[in-house]
Amino acid sequence: PTRTVANVRAIFNKFDGNLGKNGELAFIFDRKGIFSIEKSLIKMDWDDFEMEMIDGGAEEIESDDDEVMITTAFEDFGHLSHKLDELGIEVKSAELQRVANNTKEVSEEQFKANMKMLDRFEEDEDVQNVYHNMDITDEQMGTL
């Protein structure tokens, strides 16, 4: 752990940031359960599926042509997981994540610097997860 803290502090210093106290910015993020399901595996009527997910604790249900993403409160993660099992729906992935309460717009320059810093964190073998609250535009993503 000491090596990890030193590495994280060094990365922050390199990008003119600093390492705050443990939990200091926890209020910026909520802990959420995120489920990913292949849409083709859902054999029931969509409206019925949505109602079952809400009954299981889903806060948000997003879908595209191929995939369904379901967000739930941390406390409802197990309940929704059980509901999906009960319905015989195979989950592609299920994990707990920190989700930003509010996002912050950043300039192109800030975006590039922050992405370099995030990459450095992710390259560190001791860092398990990296979360941010940047509001990233499609144009900014296109510059990567």
N, C-alpha and C positions, 0 to 999 in steps of 0.2 A: 504493500500500500504506500509506503514512503516513496518508493521510486515513482509510482504512478502520480502522486501529488506533485513531486518535483517536475516530472515531465509535463503535466498539465499546466503548472505554473509557468514553466519555460515557454510553452506555446502561447499562453496568454501574453506574457511579457514581450515576445517577438512581435505580436500584433497590437502592441500598446494597450493591452487590457490588463485585468488583474483578477486573481482568484479570490472570490468572496468566501464568506464563512459557509459551512455546510448548512444547506436548507434555506439560505438567505433569500433566494429568489423563487422558492417553491410556490409562492402565491401566483406566479405568472402562469403556471401550468396546472392542469387537472390530470389526475391519473385516470385513464380510460381503458376499457377493453376494446380491442379492434379485431373483428372477425372478417375473414375473407372466404367467400364461397364461390365456386364456379356456378354461374347462373344456370347452366344446362342441367345441373344436378337437382335443381328445385323442380319437383314434379307436380306440385300443388298449384292451385289458382293463386295468382300474384297477390290479390287482396287478402286471401286467407293466410298466405305466408306472412304478409306484413302484420296482420293482426296477431298471429302467433309470436312473431318477433317482439312486438310491443308488449304482449303478455309476458314474454320472457325477460323483459327489461331493456329492450332496444331504445336508445335515445334518438338515433339517426340511422336511416337506411338509404344508401346511395347505390345506384346500379348503372352499369353501361351494358353494352351488348353481351359481354363475356363474364363479367364479375359483379358480385354484390359485396359491398363493404358495410358492415354493421358496427356501430359504435354504441357502447354501453357504459354506464357508470362502473367504476372499479368494484363497488359492492355487488353489482349484478352480474359480474363476469361468470361466476360459477352457475348461476341460475340460467343464463342464456345458453351456456355451453350444454347444460343438462337438457334444455328445451330442444336444441338442435339434435342432440342424440336421440331424444324421445321421438322426434319427427323423422329420424333416419337420414338426416342431411349431413353429408360428409363435409367437414370444414377443411379448406385449403390451408389456412393458418389462423391461429388465435394467439394474441399476445397482449400484454399490458404495455401501454405507452404513456408518455407524458404529452399532452396536447395543449398548445398555447391557448390561454383564455382570450388574449388579444394579440393581433399581429401588428408589426411595425413596418411601415414602408421604409425602404432604404434606397439610397442613390445607387447608380451603376457602380461607382467606385467602392462604396461601402459593401455592396453585394459581392463584388469580386474578392475583396479582402476577406470578408466573412467566410466565403466559400473556401478560400485557401486555408483559412484557420480551421474550419470544420473538417476539411480533408486531412489536415495534420492530426487532429484529434482521432479521426477514424483510422489513421495509419498506426496509431499506438496500440500494440497488442493487448495492453491492459485496460484500455477504454472499452466498455461494453456497449454503451448507447450514447448518442449525441442528439440533443434536441435544441431547437431554436424557435424564435418567434418572428422571424422575418416574413413579410408579406411579399412573396416572390412572384413577379409578373411572368407571363409567357415569354415576353421579349428578353427578360433577364435569363430565363432558363435556356433560351436559344443561344446565348453567348457562351455557354459552357463547352 
